[in-house]
Amino acid sequence: MKRTHRTRRIILVAALLVLAAVAGVVTAMLGSGGRLSYTEPARNPSVSGRTMAALAPVERQAAKDFRFIRGDGQAMTLAELKGQVILVNLWATWCPPCVAEMPDLDRLQGQLGGTDFQVLAVSLDRGGKAMVERWNAQAGIKHLTIHNANPADFPGALLPTSILLDKQGRVAWTGTGIYAWTEAEAISVIKAVMAE
């Protein structure tokens, strides 16, 4: 009787150890972003895995207008930017996904920015322009202009949020999370909206 009880205990302990090992492997795989090991190169963090496609012009709605402050201190509204395609990006320096995609947005502005298109990166940092200037300098941001808005005007906003506006100020596409802005999919969507 004692021997049977002891054998059951050994089997139970062995089963628990196997389950713990399996749980450890699963946890390690999830923590490594699905890679087989931590030494395997990580994927580009700006690739969301979601597809990007613009709405047909007849399906688009006017964007909700909001006020922001340009780097030179001038107050503006989104409605004042009609006439060019705008990629609005709401972000903050304290938001890890936001700062991960900023260099890509900076490159996008460098590639496509001009009279027909601009990236409007609007910081919701409470520290305002000075905080963003310091962060931009440290991150090597060269093409994006500083814009700030009052975070209280965006209650419950998920950061980063991006909104692609057509020349009439209508929402052609919107998404949350980070995207690969200089890869073919995003570039083709933006160029298609610019060509309308």
C-alpha positions, 0 to 999 in steps of 0.5 A: 500500500505504501509502495503504491502511494509512493509510486503515485507521488513520484508520477504526480511530481514527474507530471508536474515537472513536465508541465512546468517545463512545457509552460516555461518553453511556451512562456519563453516563445511568447516573450521572444516574439515567437522567435526560437531564441532570444539570439534570433534577430527580432522582426521590424517592430513597425510591421503590424501585420495588418493590411492597409487599404484606403476607403473609396472616396464615396465612403469617406467622412470628414475628419473631426477637426481639432486644434494644435500648436505648430513649432513656431507657436501658431495655433492651427486647426486640421481643417486649415490643411485642406488641399493636401494629403495629410498623415496625422499621427497622434503620439507621445514621447512616453509611448514606446510604440510611438517612439518606435515608429517615429524614425519611419515617419521621419523617413516618410516625410523626407521621401514624400513630404512637400506641397502635396503631402505631409506627415503631421506628427502631433505630440500629446506630451504635457511637456510641450514643444521643449520635450519633443525638441529634446526627444527629436534631437536625441532620436535624430529626427530631421524631417518632421515639424513639431506640433503639439496638442492638449492631451485633454482634447483626446480623452481615451485616445490610443497611441499611436493613432494615424489618420490619412486625410485626402485633399478634401479633409476626409478620412481615407484610412485610420489605424492604431498601433505602429506601421511600416510607413516606408514599405511598399504597402503604405507608400502605395496607399498614400500615393494613390490618395495623392493621385486622386 
